[in-house]
């Protein structure tokens, strides 16, 4: 029974010769427990709703319109004058692009494309379909995209090298790639959007930093709910990611992120997944009813606190992961509550590992500090299959690519058009 269960969790390849071997220490010892739940929950559960310009209720119907392409501030002014759009482009009186119906019919083009401008504008209440991009912003700031429907395109809303924009209350569903995509775009807010039933992901971020992703629904996407790739300092709070094909929220090569109060459960392979991702806080999330609740691979110095990971094959599983804190999580009613595979120097304490087949499963993992976990009603409290030989080679556990977000290096993108 034990080996059968554990084989499910070795879902990432382990290179030959990477077996570890240091002394296992299960004795309680003083550690810094400066992980303050009060700080985490009060800091990140109070993410404020972005201030959006007040909009009147949209009178039906929308107006059929040809595709719009704007390049530069002067072109924006000329187009607004020609179209009769309200506003002058100032923060107090933004240009208004409102109630347009643009259907390209599957052409390799954009419904609305805005480039190289810093004027203030609002795109609202538009129905945009059948394009490569429903809305595409390139080198743009100060835009607000509000209450638009962007469907049946390649990507609903695409931001490239665009900072300090707001995306709120948009519906981006049924697209052949992503609902919303950030590419080299920083300090944007995505709030209260619905990004369901897209072929790749609901929200996808590559090479972007300091974005806030709050109160979005990213469910029933074919592969992923929310994806970060080479992205850092992203705050993800109160998002619902249910029934996606692979994982609800996934981070790859992404550091210093915050994942708090999200619901990532129901028939997904992994609720929250980290690969090659460090210094991330994962707190107060619900990750139940799937294969793995939370899974980290080749990641280190992460904090997993107060998550609910029950009714899974594995509640929380760390593989090739180092120096992380796993504290006060509910990992009950799983096959395995918490699994450590080739994972050293982690702290696992005050977790509820009750009513599992195995409370904590350890395989070739050393110097971990385990204490004050609850194993009531569990068949096997702790099973340790660690080989006492072959000391660890730290280089075997390092990511293939080291990403230092602080240097400002960015991954080039080939998705633009």
C-alpha positions as a printed Julia matrix, in Angstrom:
417×3 Matrix{Float64}:
   0.0    0.0     0.0
   2.74   2.42    0.96
   4.85   2.18   -2.2
   1.76   2.21   -4.39
   0.62   5.47   -2.89
   4.0    7.17   -3.0
   4.59   6.35   -6.66
   1.82   8.75   -7.61
   3.76  11.71   -6.31
   7.01  11.17   -8.16
   5.51  12.85  -11.18
   8.6   14.9   -12.03
  11.78  13.14  -13.28
  14.66  12.92  -10.82
  18.05  12.9   -12.58
  20.33   9.91  -11.98
  22.82  10.36   -9.17
  20.7   12.89   -7.33
  20.0   10.71   -4.29
  20.52  12.5    -1.05
  21.91  11.42    2.27
  22.31  13.46    5.42
  21.25  12.55    8.93
  17.52  12.84    9.57
  16.65  14.84   12.61
  13.1   14.54   13.85
  13.73  16.01   17.28
  11.94  19.23   18.11
  14.29  22.16   18.16
  13.86  25.88   18.49
  13.21  27.57   15.2
  12.19  30.99   14.25
   8.44  30.95   13.96
   8.03  34.5    12.85
   5.4   33.33   10.4
   2.54  35.45   11.59
  -0.86  34.41   10.31
  -2.29  37.66   11.54
   0.19  39.61    9.43
  -0.43  37.54    6.3
  -4.19  37.6     6.52
  -4.53  41.26    7.45
  -1.99  42.35    4.85
  -3.33  40.47    1.88
  -7.02  39.97    2.61
  -7.51  43.72    2.65
  -6.5   44.25   -0.97
  -8.63  47.18   -1.94
 -10.86  47.33   -4.95
  -9.13  49.49   -7.58
 -10.62  52.91   -8.11
 -12.31  52.89  -11.5
 -13.96  55.85  -13.15
 -17.7   55.78  -12.57
 -19.54  54.63  -15.66
 -23.24  55.1   -16.39
 -25.3   51.95  -17.03
 -24.7   51.0   -20.68
 -27.77  51.63  -22.85
 -28.3   48.81  -25.35
 -27.54  48.0   -28.03
 -23.85  48.06  -28.88
 -22.85  49.67  -32.16
 -21.36  47.59  -35.02
 -17.92  48.95  -35.82
 -14.82  48.21  -37.88
 -11.52  47.27  -36.15
  -9.71  50.14  -34.39
  -5.93  50.68  -34.55
  -4.35  53.65  -32.72
  -0.61  54.4   -32.6
   0.57  57.34  -30.5
  -0.99  60.23  -28.62
  -1.63  62.35  -31.72
  -3.33  59.48  -33.52
  -5.5   58.88  -30.45
  -6.59  62.54  -30.47
  -7.34  62.52  -34.2
  -9.28  59.25  -34.0
 -11.31  60.43  -31.01
 -12.25  63.61  -32.88
 -13.21  61.65  -36.0
 -15.25  59.08  -34.03
 -16.87  61.62  -31.76
 -15.6   59.91  -28.6
 -16.04  61.74  -25.33
 -13.02  62.9   -23.33
  -9.75  64.7   -23.95
  -7.25  62.06  -22.77
  -6.53  63.65  -19.41
  -6.77  61.63  -16.16
  -9.82  63.7   -15.2
 -11.51  63.28  -18.58
 -10.29  60.11  -20.32
 -11.18  59.2   -23.87
 -14.23  56.91  -23.91
 -14.44  53.97  -26.32
 -17.82  52.55  -25.41
 -20.5   50.1   -26.62
 -18.81  48.88  -29.79
 -19.48  45.52  -31.44
 -16.46  44.37  -33.46
 -16.45  40.91  -35.02
 -13.56  40.19  -37.38
 -14.86  36.75  -38.24
 -11.68  34.8   -37.51
  -9.18  37.06  -39.29
  -5.59  37.28  -38.06
  -6.11  40.79  -36.7
  -7.16  42.75  -33.6
 -10.53  44.19  -32.75
  -8.98  47.1   -30.82
  -5.23  47.8   -30.92
  -3.66  50.73  -29.02
   0.1   51.36  -29.05
   2.68  53.85  -27.79
   0.5   56.18  -25.77
   0.28  57.58  -22.27
  -3.08  59.33  -22.58
  -5.87  58.22  -20.26
  -8.66  56.19  -21.84
 -11.46  53.74  -21.04
 -12.62  50.86  -23.22
 -15.97  49.74  -21.85
 -19.03  47.64  -22.64
 -17.63  46.39  -25.94
 -18.31  43.05  -27.57
 -15.1   41.87  -29.32
 -14.96  38.52  -31.11
 -13.33  36.52  -33.88
  -9.86  38.13  -33.78
  -6.3   37.18  -32.9
  -6.56  39.65  -29.99
  -9.82  41.13  -28.77
  -7.93  44.05  -27.16
  -4.18  44.52  -27.57
  -2.2   47.18  -25.7
   1.48  47.68  -26.54
   3.65  50.2   -24.71
   0.57  51.7   -23.1
  -0.16  53.1   -19.64
  -3.2   54.7   -17.97
  -5.8   52.54  -19.71
  -8.93  51.06  -18.14
 -10.61  48.05  -19.73
 -13.99  47.65  -18.08
 -16.96  45.36  -18.64
 -15.92  44.1   -22.09
 -16.67  40.69  -23.59
 -13.66  39.26  -25.47
 -14.47  35.81  -26.77
 -13.8   33.39  -29.64
 -10.39  34.91  -30.38
  -6.84  33.67  -29.85
  -6.39  35.81  -26.71
  -9.1   37.98  -25.25
  -6.99  40.79  -23.74
  -3.24  41.04  -24.37
  -0.87  43.53  -22.71
   2.68  43.79  -24.02
   5.19  46.12  -22.38
   2.26  47.99  -20.86
   2.25  49.2   -17.26
  -0.2   50.69  -14.77
  -3.43  49.67  -16.47
  -6.67  48.37  -14.94
  -8.66  45.39  -16.21
 -11.96  45.01  -14.38
 -15.21  43.1   -14.85
 -14.28  41.76  -18.28
 -15.48  38.41  -19.61
 -12.79  36.57  -21.6
 -14.1   33.12  -22.43
 -13.85  30.58  -25.21
 -10.52  31.83  -26.59
  -8.09  29.44  -28.29
  -5.1   30.5   -26.14
  -5.62  32.72  -23.07
  -8.32  34.87  -21.59
  -5.95  37.6   -20.34
  -2.19  37.71  -20.96
   0.52  39.96  -19.49
   3.83  40.0   -21.4
   6.63  42.17  -19.98
   3.93  44.26  -18.32
   4.21  45.56  -14.76
   2.08  47.15  -12.04
  -1.27  46.32  -13.64
  -4.46  45.34  -11.82
  -6.74  42.51  -12.98
  -9.88  42.64  -10.87
 -13.13  40.71  -10.96
 -12.67  39.28  -14.46
 -14.21  36.03  -15.69
 -11.75  33.94  -17.72
 -13.37  30.54  -18.21
 -13.21  27.84  -20.89
 -10.07  29.07  -22.64
  -7.85  26.55  -24.37
  -4.6   27.26  -22.48
  -5.12  29.45  -19.42
  -7.5   31.93  -17.88
  -4.79  34.45  -16.93
  -1.18  34.06  -18.08
   1.78  36.2   -17.01
   5.25  36.0   -18.58
   8.23  38.15  -17.62
   6.04  40.54  -15.66
   6.26  42.0   -12.18
   4.22  43.66   -9.46
   0.82  42.91  -10.93
  -2.23  42.41   -8.72
  -4.66  39.62   -9.64
  -7.72  39.78   -7.37
 -11.24  38.31   -7.32
 -11.02  36.71  -10.75
 -12.76  33.51  -11.8
 -10.52  31.27  -13.93
 -12.33  27.96  -14.12
 -12.88  25.16  -16.64
  -9.88  26.22  -18.73
  -8.49  23.35  -20.73
  -5.03  23.37  -19.1
  -4.48  26.01  -16.4
  -6.35  28.58  -14.36
  -3.67  31.21  -13.57
  -0.05  30.84  -14.74
   3.07  32.82  -13.8
   6.19  32.2   -15.84
   9.37  34.17  -15.11
   7.23  36.61  -13.12
   7.78  38.07   -9.66
   6.22  40.15   -6.92
   2.73  39.18   -8.15
  -0.12  39.28   -5.63
  -2.92  36.75   -6.24
  -5.82  37.03   -3.79
  -9.39  35.69   -3.69
  -9.32  34.05   -7.12
 -11.48  31.03   -7.96
  -9.78  28.38  -10.11
 -11.96  25.28  -10.26
 -12.02  22.41  -12.72
  -9.01  23.38  -14.85
  -7.2   20.62  -16.71
  -3.77  20.63  -15.02
  -3.52  23.11  -12.16
  -5.48  25.92  -10.65
  -2.53  28.25  -10.01
   0.93  27.44  -11.35
   4.27  29.21  -10.92
   7.37  28.4   -12.97
  10.71  30.16  -12.48
   8.81  32.83  -10.55
   9.99  34.26   -7.24
   8.74  36.51   -4.45
   5.05  36.01   -5.15
   2.03  35.96   -2.82
  -0.8   33.44   -3.22
  -3.49  34.01   -0.57
  -7.18  33.14   -0.07
  -7.64  31.41   -3.44
  -9.92  28.47   -4.13
  -8.22  25.86   -6.33
 -10.15  22.64   -6.03
 -12.33  20.06   -7.72
 -11.08  17.67  -10.39
  -7.8   19.47  -11.15
  -4.53  17.5   -11.13
  -2.78  20.03   -8.84
  -4.4   22.88   -6.93
  -1.31  25.1    -6.58
   2.01  24.13   -8.17
   5.49  25.68   -7.85
   8.38  24.67  -10.09
  11.79  26.32   -9.73
  10.07  29.07   -7.73
  11.36  30.52   -4.46
  10.43  32.98   -1.7
   6.7   32.57   -2.25
   3.98  32.77    0.4
   1.08  30.35   -0.06
  -1.47  31.02    2.68
  -5.12  30.35    3.48
  -5.95  28.67    0.16
  -8.44  25.85   -0.39
  -6.9   23.03   -2.46
  -9.12  19.96   -2.14
 -10.63  17.12   -4.18
  -7.84  16.53   -6.69
  -4.61  14.57   -7.12
  -2.3   16.93   -5.23
  -3.43  19.91   -3.18
  -0.14  21.86   -3.2
   2.99  20.61   -4.98
   6.46  22.18   -5.08
   9.29  20.9    -7.29
  12.88  22.13   -7.14
  11.77  25.15   -5.14
  13.1   26.55   -1.88
  12.52  29.03    0.91
   8.75  29.05    0.46
   6.13  29.43    3.2
   2.98  27.3     3.2
   0.64  28.39    5.99
  -2.97  27.7     6.97
  -4.02  26.06    3.71
  -6.85  23.52    3.5
  -5.62  20.51    1.5
  -7.94  17.61    2.19
  -9.65  14.83    0.22
  -6.72  14.57   -2.2
  -4.35  11.75   -3.04
  -1.65  13.97   -1.48
  -2.35  17.07    0.57
   0.99  18.91    0.37
   3.93  17.32   -1.46
   7.47  18.72   -1.67
   9.86  17.15   -4.18
  13.48  18.25   -4.51
  12.52  21.28   -2.42
  14.59  22.9     0.32
  14.32  25.06    3.42
  10.59  25.73    3.32
   8.11  26.16    6.17
   4.94  24.04    6.2
   2.91  25.12    9.23
  -0.7   25.03   10.46
  -2.14  23.45    7.32
  -5.17  21.14    7.27
  -3.91  18.06    5.41
  -6.54  15.61    6.59
  -8.57  12.9     4.83
  -5.99  12.3     2.1
  -4.09   9.17    1.12
  -0.93  11.01    2.24
  -1.17  14.19    4.3
   2.32  15.63    3.66
   5.01  14.1     1.44
   8.73  14.91    1.38
  10.7   13.4    -1.51
  14.37  14.33   -1.99
  13.57  17.42    0.11
  15.87  18.59    2.9
  15.96  21.14    5.74
  12.23  21.86    5.79
  10.15  22.64    8.87
   6.82  20.78    9.14
   4.9   21.68   12.27
   1.42  22.17   13.76
  -0.28  20.59   10.74
  -3.48  18.57   10.9
  -2.54  15.23    9.31
  -5.46  13.29   10.71
  -7.58  10.6     9.05
  -5.04   9.86    6.32
  -3.6    6.51    5.33
  -0.12   8.03    5.88
   0.29  11.22    7.87
   3.78  12.23    6.67
   5.64  10.23    4.02
   9.43  10.76    3.81
  11.58   9.44    0.97
  15.31  10.23    0.81
  14.85  13.51    2.66
  17.09  14.72    5.48
  17.52  17.32    8.2
  13.82  18.07    8.27
  12.29  19.35   11.5
   8.94  17.65   12.2
   6.98  18.21   15.39
   3.57  18.93   16.91
   1.62  17.53   13.96
  -1.75  15.85   14.6
  -2.03  12.24   13.37
  -5.29  11.25   15.04
  -7.19   8.62   13.06
  -4.25   8.11   10.66
  -3.15   4.53    9.9
   0.59   5.32    9.7
   1.78   8.51   11.4
   5.19   8.82    9.68
   6.82   6.49    7.16
  10.49   7.18    6.46
  12.26   5.46    3.56
  15.41   7.56    3.49
  18.68   5.96    2.44
  21.43   6.74    5.01
  24.17   6.96    2.36
  25.15   9.2    -0.53
  25.38  12.76    0.88
  23.52  15.43   -0.99
  25.14  17.37   -3.8
  23.55  20.85   -3.65
  24.12  21.35   -7.38
  21.71  18.51   -8.11
  18.94  20.44   -6.42
  19.48  23.8    -8.08
  17.25  24.9   -10.96
  18.65  24.51  -14.44
  18.07  28.22  -15.01
  18.63  30.79  -12.26
  16.36  33.8   -12.69
  17.33  36.94  -10.81
  14.34  39.21  -11.18
  16.16  42.01   -9.4
  18.54  42.42  -12.32
  15.71  43.48  -14.61
  16.47  40.7   -17.11
  13.42  39.74  -19.14
  12.56  36.75  -21.24
  11.92  37.76  -24.86
   8.45  36.97  -26.08
   7.45  35.64  -29.46
   3.7   35.86  -28.83
   3.31  39.43  -29.97
   1.82  40.36  -33.28
